[in-house]
């Protein structure tokens, strides 16, 4: 089946063809028809399955019929990066439609956002906090809203945005089509679904497990030798772009500094950075100016860069879901990728949990000629902030 079968508006199909899309992904194949029919929808899918286009294409198709200059579609995103990415995808797909969209999030000038809104937009992609600021000021009018999308709902709840989401919903008093996308369905989300969706269609693509396009390997190591081992892995591995995850923002910055000293084109992404710095880091990584991005879990969702060949867990994540979201940055949309995890004795429980999810033992690797006996005093790790 091709995208032609959806009978999308010719202006929307022009965007599909311009991006080279030919065959819908499973989430697109199952979600687009009921969305176009006006149903509320719950979309459960792993990250990297093409869900942005699954809701963006029906939205663009619908909004071509009706008035312009009013906010008729709202997408709520958990992070600035995902909001920017979603808005960019909508702009690319809707280039021939004339529909206007804007990304709304904190860290940027409120006045500039207000000025842009005054020109008239049909689609807003927003983070909860800044959206509430606009709603309280009266600078965003949702009285004409037709479609509401709550994206990455489980991540939204993990970040503590549930009260903000409920506050936004209180500002939308009329009926609208509601689409909810999530990788998991914990009890809090089930309760929200019962409150805000009307007879929703549920679309589920696979289980919440790591993508089958990603291979996994563990590198057992003492904590103080992690940076030395990481450098050696990078030196011996053929990579395109590499995303490295650390547990803390200080460690992300420090690991990036150590890799830069070793001659790598590397940048970091963590919470102490300004929005300008964060965007510059992402843009540099996306364009290839930086081949390595060291990040905290702030980057686990919302980075849609197809050329990421490797994800490295410098620190083991706290949950199997977090692992899934991290490694979902590689092996996207049919491509293959590799996930390496540096593990210590403290990570044994998480390793067992991952093996249960994957229903297979994880490969353990060691590097020949690497000195696993180096004492802590000789390691760069001693200088890493904990």
TACOR-V541847 format. One record per pair of residues at least 12 apart in sequence whose ideal C-beta (glycine too) atoms are under 6 Angstrom apart, sorted by the first residue. I is the first residue (numbers start at 1). J is the second residue. If there is no record, write none. Layout:
I;J + I;J
This chain:
3;16 + 3;21 + 6;32 + 8;61 + 9;61 + 9;64 + 11;96 + 11;97 + 12;60 + 12;61 + 14;96 + 15;93 + 15;94 + 15;95 + 15;96 + 25;49 + 25;50 + 26;205 + 27;45 + 27;49 + 27;50 + 27;51 + 27;54 + 27;205 + 28;50 + 28;53 + 28;54 + 30;203 + 31;43 + 31;54 + 31;203 + 32;54 + 32;58 + 34;201 + 35;58 + 36;58 + 38;177 + 39;201 + 40;178 + 40;197 + 40;198 + 40;200 + 41;179 + 41;200 + 41;201 + 42;180 + 42;200 + 42;202 + 43;181 + 43;203 + 44;204 + 45;205 + 46;206 + 46;211 + 47;325 + 47;328 + 48;328 + 48;332 + 49;205 + 51;181 + 52;86 + 52;89 + 55;149 + 55;179 + 56;89 + 56;90 + 56;93 + 59;73 + 59;147 + 60;94 + 60;97 + 63;99 + 63;122 + 64;97 + 69;120 + 70;144 + 71;124 + 72;122 + 72;144 + 72;146 + 73;123 + 73;147 + 74;124 + 74;145 + 74;148 + 75;125 + 75;149 + 75;151 + 76;150 + 77;127 + 77;151 + 78;152 + 78;155 + 78;156 + 78;159 + 79;302 + 80;105 + 81;302 + 82;302 + 83;103 + 83;105 + 83;125 + 83;127 + 84;103 + 85;302 + 85;304 + 86;125 + 87;101 + 87;103 + 87;125 + 99;122 + 100;121 + 100;122 + 101;123 + 102;116 + 102;121 + 102;124 + 103;125 + 104;124 + 104;126 + 104;130 + 104;131 + 105;127 + 105;130 + 106;129 + 106;130 + 107;275 + 114;139 + 128;161 + 128;164 + 128;165 + 129;164 + 132;164 + 132;167 + 135;171 + 142;171 + 142;172 + 145;172 + 145;176 + 146;176 + 147;177 + 148;176 + 148;178 + 149;179 + 150;180 + 151;181 + 152;301 + 153;180 + 153;182 + 153;189 + 154;182 + 154;183 + 154;184 + 155;301 + 157;188 + 178;196 + 178;197 + 183;208 + 184;208 + 184;321 + 209;357 + 210;324 + 210;327 + 211;331 + 213;331 + 213;336 + 214;327 + 214;330 + 214;331 + 214;337 + 214;339 + 215;338 + 216;339 + 216;362 + 217;340 + 217;363 + 217;365 + 218;341 + 218;343 + 218;362 + 218;364 + 219;342 + 219;365 + 220;343 + 220;364 + 221;342 + 223;344 + 224;376 + 224;379 + 224;381 + 225;379 + 226;342 + 226;381 + 227;258 + 227;380 + 227;381 + 231;262 + 232;367 + 232;370 + 239;309 + 239;310 + 240;307 + 240;309 + 241;291 + 241;307 + 241;308 + 242;292 + 242;310 + 243;293 + 243;308 + 243;311 + 243;329 + 244;294 + 244;312 + 244;314 + 245;313 + 245;326 + 246;314 + 246;315 + 247;315 + 249;270 + 249;271 + 249;272 + 249;296 + 250;385 + 251;384 + 252;268 + 252;270 + 252;294 + 252;295 + 252;296 + 253;268 + 254;384 + 255;294 + 256;268 + 256;294 + 258;380 + 264;292 + 265;290 + 265;291 + 266;290 + 266;292 + 267;281 + 267;284 + 267;290 + 267;293 + 268;294 + 269;281 + 269;293 + 269;295 + 269;299 + 270;296 + 286;305 + 300;325 + 300;326 + 301;325 + 303;329 + 306;332 + 308;329 + 308;330 + 309;337 + 310;338 + 311;326 + 311;327 + 311;329 + 311;330 + 311;339 + 312;340 + 313;341 + 314;342 + 316;343 + 316;347 + 316;350 + 320;353 + 320;354 + 320;357 + 327;339
